[in-house]
Amino acid sequence: MPEILPVRTKRFRLLMVFGVILISIALGLALKGKITSNLCVVTNIGLGTIAGYAAFRYRRLRFFLAISSALLFLGILEIAAQLYESNLAPASKIYSYRGEPSFGWMAEHALVGYAFQGPAQLWATATLGDEILYDSVFYSIDPLSRRKCAPSVESPEHALFFGGSFAFGEGLSNQQMIACQFQTTSEMGYQSYNYGMMGWGPSQTYAQLGVDELFLDIRQKSGIAIFSFIDDHIYRTTWNISTAAEFPEYPFFQLSESGELVGPLKARDRRSLRFATAVYKFLRGYSPMFRILVDPSMFRIESDKEAVMVTARVLQAARHRYQNRFDGEFVILLWPRSRLDPDLEEFFVQHLITLGVPVIRVPELPGDPLDAQLHPKDGHPSAKEITWIASLLLDEVRSIH
């Protein structure tokens, strides 16, 4: 007569078999490259199986079975999330570089968060899934981490360009970036220097203008400083948890309760921010489901209006630093094709004007909007838009300076 197993033993064996099957699936998918990180999946499924065993071993059936079921379910969700990331999630932009130096082309920097390490000659490529956004674009970086324009000993004045990727000229050769186009358009009336860098904002401009060594080679003591503003800058100036997790030295600013500007700060300067950043970094690396479901904007401290006020105050402080160093004006170039809410943009402009910071607005490039973009799937400016803006910018600068 065959042995009849107790109901609990049957459940235990079924649960163990189910757990082993799930672990086998996870490992099998990993070996085939379908799952890129198994820590979260295996942990959930493994703990779920252990909890199932404990349900029978210690006679706490309901308690441990509830834990087991929850963990096994989370394990299944994490597998689904990893499969989604591998096959269905929107593609991420991937950068690659070749040239000299062959390694260490970008490094953490205590002053600005990170920077290209010059001198360097790099050929940059960017892809988005199967799309090539730009390929083998030449970047020449000088020892001060600036992109170089051709020297012009005859130029009576300087033009210093600050900002992020729009000022840097991502995807464009040195001669195509706005600093060099402005110099060419001015018929060598200005010698341009490009202090921009991809992902930077007003915080880096303020920090740069406080370092004497970055400006010692500028022969022209009068001129103009131009900050190329895009909408992302208001979120780069204030604390951003995803940026802090990736670049711990990235500077940010806050306003005190009395309205005073505080900074530049690092995430480590505030215990609560340091803890939140560490937890976010761990969960983002640990859980695919967290990466899919959690938007970093959920962790912002300031409202949009508060972030705008902080940004305007930092630009005002940067202007003061520039004018303490040079004879000239510091202006904000409000880049066309802004994605800021119109009311928020107008609030920002009026706040800058109230603080005494000049603002230059230029119209969008006429014709097909895609002509202004580097690539239909990349909103960075094309060489055509740069040329258009440089000519308009020169007229505006001449009327101000």
Buried (B, 14 or more C-beta within 10 A) or exposed (E): EEEEEEEEEEBBEEBBEBBEEBBEBBBEBBEEEBBEBBEBBBBBBBBBBBBBBBBBEEEBBEEBBEBBBBBBEBBBBBBBBBBEBBEEBEEEEEEEBEBEEEEEBBEEBEBBBBBBBBBBEBEBBBBBEEEEBBEEBEBBBBEBBBBBBEEBEEBEBBBBBBBBBBBBBBBBBBBBBBBBBBBBBBEBBBBBBBBBBBBBBBBBBBBBBBEEEBBEEBEBEEBBBBBBBBBBBBBBBBBBBBBBBBBBBBBBBBBEEEEEBEBBBBBEEBEEBBEBBBEBBEBBEBBBBBBBEBEBEEBBBBEBBBBBBBBBBBBBBBBBBBBEBBEBBBBBBBBBBBEBEEEBBEBBBEBBEEBEBBBBBBEBBEEEEEEBBBBEEBBBBBBBBBBBBBBBBBEBBEEEB
